[in-house]
Amino acid sequence: MNKVELNDTKVSKAISALCHVAEKTEKKDTLLEKVDVVQMQICLKKIPSNNKTIKLKLPHSIYHPDLDVCLFVKDLDVKDREYEKTVNHFRDLFRQKGINCVTDIIPLKSLKTEYKPFEAKKNLSYAYDLYLADVRVIRLLPKLLGKHFYGRKKNPVQVNLLAKDLVKEIETAIGSSSCVITSKGASSIATVGHVKMTLGQVTENVVAASEQISQEVAGGANNIKQLNLKTKTSLSIPIYIAEGGPQDIKLPKKERVREKVEAEELSTMLDAKVKVFSNGRIEVIREKIPGAPKEKKKKVLPKKTVPKRSRKLKGRK
């Protein structure tokens, strides 16, 4: 069994029921301005030992105009304390390219200073619907954002801001989805659409997402216990339930993968670079400056040894 086989009619009925509930909720709550999203809940039989983020290529974009998007970017000048120049640079770039879907831009320097406190990180994790990150800084974010993001599976989506077709790069990032599978629980969530999409579009997205997840998850399709559909405000509607339990699943052994981290410039030291690993370990690398005097090696003097005969004499005294 390579993929989960869904009943299209059953999926369509579940989506229709969710959209009907969302419409009623919207009429009752006049303050509700957000477009409700359709989420697929994935329940596994056996929890994998490795964390994995599955990028989902959906037939129909899940982007809607009410989506609040936050983008983490690299600082233009590491030595400059002000980060407004970086924000203005990217705002001008997006304006020239016709990109108006990014709500807010946060440079790395701003993240390190303004969002260092515990409460600030927590509030930031609830402030936006989607988080994007420049490919050049994404490896530094686990330490800076912490459990408020990665613990709640709100991992930023990677984008290449140096891409030739920047418009397509951004549209693909915000129009697609992902599913974060962790070793801390059997349940995961993937956004597959929103209530303003047509019934056929959401159905096709659900089928495509289930096929990709069943192929990428550890243990394959046999490891998927249940699939449910829900909105952020509704109860879950099951669309797939499988027999069996964790005793029927054999997962591959956890492999140690050596992390590749590129060295970054260090503003406090001119002749050094720093490597920051996802586990918090920091490694400082000294660089040789052309023409700089070589460091003199300290001479290590041999330890003074007392002759055996003199030791005996001292003992007699």
C-alpha positions as CSV (number, residue, x, y, z in Angstrom):
1,M,0.0,0.0,0.0
2,N,1.9,3.1,-1.3
3,K,-0.8,5.7,-0.7
4,V,-4.0,6.3,1.3
5,E,-7.1,5.7,-0.9
6,L,-9.8,8.2,-0.1
7,N,-13.5,8.2,-1.1
8,D,-14.0,11.5,-3.0
9,T,-17.7,11.6,-2.2
10,K,-17.0,11.2,1.5
11,V,-14.3,14.0,1.4
12,S,-16.7,16.3,-0.5
13,K,-19.5,15.8,2.0
14,A,-17.1,16.6,4.9
15,I,-15.8,19.8,3.2
16,S,-19.4,20.9,2.5
17,A,-20.4,20.4,6.1
18,L,-17.3,22.4,7.3
19,C,-18.1,25.3,4.9
20,H,-21.8,25.3,6.0
21,V,-20.7,25.6,9.7
22,A,-18.2,28.3,8.8
23,E,-20.9,30.4,7.0
24,K,-23.2,30.2,10.0
25,T,-20.4,31.2,12.4
26,E,-19.5,34.1,10.1
27,K,-23.1,35.4,10.1
28,K,-23.4,35.2,13.9
29,D,-20.0,36.8,14.6
30,T,-19.9,40.1,12.7
31,L,-16.4,40.9,14.1
32,L,-15.0,37.8,12.4
33,E,-13.1,39.1,9.4
34,K,-10.6,36.2,8.8
35,V,-11.2,33.6,6.2
36,D,-11.4,30.2,7.9
37,V,-9.0,27.6,6.7
38,V,-9.6,23.9,6.1
39,Q,-7.1,21.7,7.8
40,M,-6.3,18.0,7.6
41,Q,-5.4,16.2,10.8
42,I,-3.0,13.2,10.4
43,C,-3.0,10.6,13.2
44,L,-0.2,8.0,13.1
45,K,-0.1,4.5,14.5
46,K,3.5,4.7,15.5
47,I,5.4,7.9,16.4
48,P,8.6,8.2,14.3
49,S,12.0,8.9,16.0
50,N,13.0,11.5,13.4
51,N,11.4,14.9,12.9
52,K,10.4,15.7,9.3
53,T,8.8,18.5,7.4
54,I,6.9,17.3,4.3
55,K,6.4,20.1,1.7
56,L,3.1,19.7,-0.1
57,K,2.5,20.6,-3.7
58,L,-1.2,21.3,-4.0
59,P,-3.1,21.6,-7.3
60,H,-4.8,24.8,-6.1
61,S,-3.2,27.7,-4.1
62,I,-4.4,28.1,-0.5
63,Y,-3.5,31.8,-0.5
64,H,-6.3,34.3,0.2
65,P,-6.1,38.2,0.6
66,D,-6.8,38.1,4.3
67,L,-3.7,36.0,5.0
68,D,-1.2,37.7,7.3
69,V,2.4,36.8,6.2
70,C,5.6,37.6,8.1
71,L,9.0,37.4,6.5
72,F,12.3,37.0,8.4
73,V,15.3,38.4,6.4
74,K,19.0,38.8,6.6
75,D,20.5,42.1,7.7
76,L,22.0,44.2,4.9
77,D,24.8,45.4,7.1
78,V,25.7,43.2,10.1
79,K,27.7,46.0,11.8
80,D,24.9,48.7,11.5
81,R,22.8,48.7,14.7
82,E,19.8,50.2,12.8
83,Y,17.6,47.7,10.9
84,E,15.1,50.1,9.3
85,K,17.3,50.2,6.2
86,T,16.9,46.5,5.7
87,V,13.1,46.7,6.0
88,N,12.9,49.6,3.6
89,H,15.2,47.8,1.1
90,F,12.9,44.8,0.9
91,R,9.7,46.8,0.9
92,D,11.0,48.8,-2.1
93,L,12.1,45.5,-3.8
94,F,8.6,44.0,-3.3
95,R,6.9,47.1,-4.5
96,Q,9.0,47.1,-7.7
97,K,8.2,43.4,-8.3
98,G,4.5,43.9,-7.6
99,I,4.5,41.7,-4.5
100,N,2.0,42.9,-2.0
101,C,1.2,39.7,0.0
102,V,3.9,40.2,2.7
103,T,2.4,41.9,5.7
104,D,5.5,42.5,7.8
105,I,9.3,42.2,7.4
106,I,11.5,41.3,10.4
107,P,15.3,41.5,10.0
108,L,17.5,39.2,12.1
109,K,18.8,42.1,14.2
110,S,15.3,43.1,15.2
111,L,14.5,39.5,16.1
112,K,17.5,39.3,18.3
113,T,16.7,42.5,20.2
114,E,13.0,43.3,20.2
115,Y,11.8,39.7,20.3
116,K,14.3,38.4,22.8
117,P,12.0,38.3,25.8
118,F,9.8,35.2,26.4
119,E,6.5,37.1,26.1
120,A,7.6,38.8,22.9
121,K,8.3,35.5,21.1
122,K,5.1,34.1,22.3
123,N,3.0,37.0,21.0
124,L,4.9,36.9,17.7
125,S,4.0,33.3,17.2
126,Y,0.3,34.2,17.4
127,A,0.5,37.5,15.4
128,Y,0.6,36.0,11.8
129,D,-1.0,33.2,9.8
130,L,2.1,32.2,7.9
131,Y,5.9,32.8,8.5
132,L,8.5,32.9,5.7
133,A,12.3,33.0,6.1
134,D,15.2,33.8,3.8
135,V,17.2,30.7,3.0
136,R,20.3,32.5,4.3
137,V,19.0,32.8,7.9
138,I,16.6,29.9,8.3
139,R,19.1,27.7,10.1
140,L,19.6,30.4,12.8
141,L,15.8,30.6,13.6
142,P,15.3,27.5,15.8
143,K,17.5,29.1,18.5
144,L,16.0,32.6,18.1
145,L,12.3,31.6,17.9
146,G,12.3,28.6,20.2
147,K,9.5,26.3,21.3
148,H,6.8,28.9,20.7
149,F,7.2,28.3,16.9
150,Y,8.7,24.9,16.5
151,G,6.9,23.4,19.5
152,R,3.6,24.5,18.0
153,K,4.7,23.4,14.5
154,K,4.7,26.9,13.1
155,N,8.0,26.4,11.3
156,P,8.8,29.3,8.9
157,V,8.7,28.3,5.2
158,Q,12.0,28.7,3.3
159,V,12.2,31.2,0.4
160,N,15.1,32.3,-1.8
161,L,15.1,36.1,-2.0
162,L,17.9,36.0,-4.6
163,A,15.8,33.9,-7.0
164,K,15.5,35.2,-10.6
165,D,11.7,35.0,-10.5
166,L,11.0,36.4,-7.1
167,V,7.3,36.7,-7.7
168,K,6.9,33.0,-8.4
169,E,9.1,32.1,-5.4
170,I,6.9,34.0,-3.0
171,E,3.7,32.8,-4.6
172,T,4.8,29.2,-4.4
173,A,5.8,29.6,-0.7
174,I,2.5,31.1,0.4
175,G,0.3,29.1,-2.0
176,S,1.6,25.7,-1.0
177,S,1.5,23.9,2.4
178,S,3.5,21.7,4.6
179,C,3.1,19.0,7.3
180,V,5.5,18.9,10.3
181,I,5.9,15.3,11.6
182,T,7.6,15.3,15.0
183,S,8.7,12.6,17.5
184,K,6.7,14.3,20.3
185,G,3.2,13.2,19.2
186,A,1.1,11.1,16.9
187,S,-1.0,13.9,15.5
188,S,0.0,16.6,12.9
189,I,-1.9,19.3,11.0
190,A,-1.7,20.4,7.3
191,T,-3.6,23.3,5.8
192,V,-5.3,22.1,2.6
193,G,-7.5,25.0,1.6
194,H,-10.0,27.6,2.9
195,V,-13.8,28.0,2.9
196,K,-13.8,30.6,0.0
197,M,-12.4,28.0,-2.4
198,T,-14.8,25.8,-4.5
199,L,-15.7,22.3,-3.2
200,G,-13.9,20.7,-6.1
201,Q,-10.6,22.6,-5.4
202,V,-10.5,21.7,-1.7
203,T,-11.3,18.1,-2.5
204,E,-8.4,17.8,-5.0
205,N,-6.1,19.4,-2.5
206,V,-7.1,16.9,0.2
207,V,-6.5,14.0,-2.1
208,A,-3.1,15.3,-3.3
209,A,-2.0,16.1,0.3
210,S,-3.0,12.6,1.6
211,E,-1.0,10.9,-1.2
212,Q,2.1,12.9,-0.6
213,I,2.1,12.5,3.2
214,S,1.5,8.8,3.0
215,Q,4.5,8.4,0.7
216,E,6.8,10.6,2.7
217,V,5.9,9.8,6.3
218,A,8.0,7.1,8.2
219,G,6.3,3.7,7.8
220,G,4.4,4.8,4.7
221,A,0.7,4.7,4.2
222,N,0.4,1.7,6.6
223,N,1.4,4.0,9.5
224,I,-1.5,6.4,9.0
225,K,-4.2,5.5,11.5
226,Q,-6.8,8.3,10.8
227,L,-7.3,11.4,8.6
228,N,-9.7,14.1,9.7
229,L,-10.9,17.4,8.2
230,K,-11.6,20.5,10.4
231,T,-11.5,24.3,10.5
232,K,-9.8,26.3,13.3
233,T,-13.2,26.6,15.0
234,S,-15.0,23.4,14.2
235,L,-14.9,19.8,15.4
236,S,-13.0,17.1,13.3
237,I,-14.8,15.0,10.7
238,P,-13.1,11.7,9.9
239,I,-12.5,10.8,6.2
240,Y,-10.2,7.8,6.6
241,I,-9.8,5.2,9.4
242,A,-7.4,2.3,9.2
243,E,-7.2,-0.9,11.2
244,G,-4.2,-2.1,13.1
245,G,-1.9,-0.5,15.7
246,P,1.8,0.4,16.4
247,Q,2.7,-3.3,16.7
248,D,2.1,-3.7,12.9
249,I,4.5,-0.9,11.9
250,K,8.3,-1.2,11.5
251,L,10.1,2.1,11.3
252,P,13.6,2.6,10.0
253,K,16.3,3.1,12.6
254,K,17.3,6.7,13.5
255,E,20.3,7.8,11.5
256,R,22.8,10.4,12.7
257,V,23.0,13.1,10.1
258,R,26.0,15.5,10.4
259,E,24.6,19.1,10.2
260,K,26.1,21.3,7.6
261,V,26.4,24.9,8.8
262,E,28.0,27.8,6.9
263,A,30.2,30.2,8.8
264,E,28.7,33.7,9.4
265,E,30.6,37.0,10.0
266,L,31.0,38.1,13.6
267,S,30.5,41.8,14.2
268,T,32.5,41.8,17.5
269,M,35.6,40.3,16.0
270,L,37.2,41.3,12.7
271,D,39.3,38.2,12.1
272,A,36.7,35.5,13.0
273,K,33.5,33.9,11.8
274,V,30.9,31.9,13.8
275,K,28.9,28.8,13.2
276,V,25.6,28.5,15.0
277,F,24.1,24.9,15.1
278,S,20.4,24.1,15.6
279,N,21.2,22.5,19.0
280,G,22.6,25.8,20.3
281,R,26.3,24.9,20.0
282,I,28.5,27.9,18.8
283,E,31.8,27.4,17.1
284,V,34.2,30.4,16.5
285,I,36.6,30.1,13.5
286,R,39.6,32.3,13.3
287,E,40.6,33.7,9.9
288,K,44.1,34.5,8.7
289,I,44.4,38.2,7.7
290,P,47.0,38.8,4.9
291,G,50.0,40.7,6.2
292,A,49.1,40.3,9.8
293,P,52.0,39.3,12.2
294,K,52.0,35.7,13.1
295,E,51.1,34.8,16.7
296,K,54.2,33.8,18.7
297,K,54.0,30.4,20.2
298,K,54.5,30.3,23.9
299,K,57.6,28.3,24.9
300,V,56.7,25.4,27.3
301,L,59.6,25.0,29.8
302,P,60.3,21.4,30.9
303,K,59.4,20.6,34.5
304,K,62.2,20.5,37.0
305,T,62.9,17.1,38.2
306,V,64.7,16.2,41.5
307,P,67.4,13.4,41.3
308,K,66.5,10.2,43.0
309,R,69.5,10.5,45.3
310,S,68.5,13.9,46.6
311,R,65.0,12.7,47.3
312,K,66.4,10.0,49.6
313,L,68.5,12.5,51.4
314,K,65.6,14.8,52.0
315,G,63.7,11.8,53.4
316,R,66.4,11.0,55.9
317,K,66.4,14.5,57.3
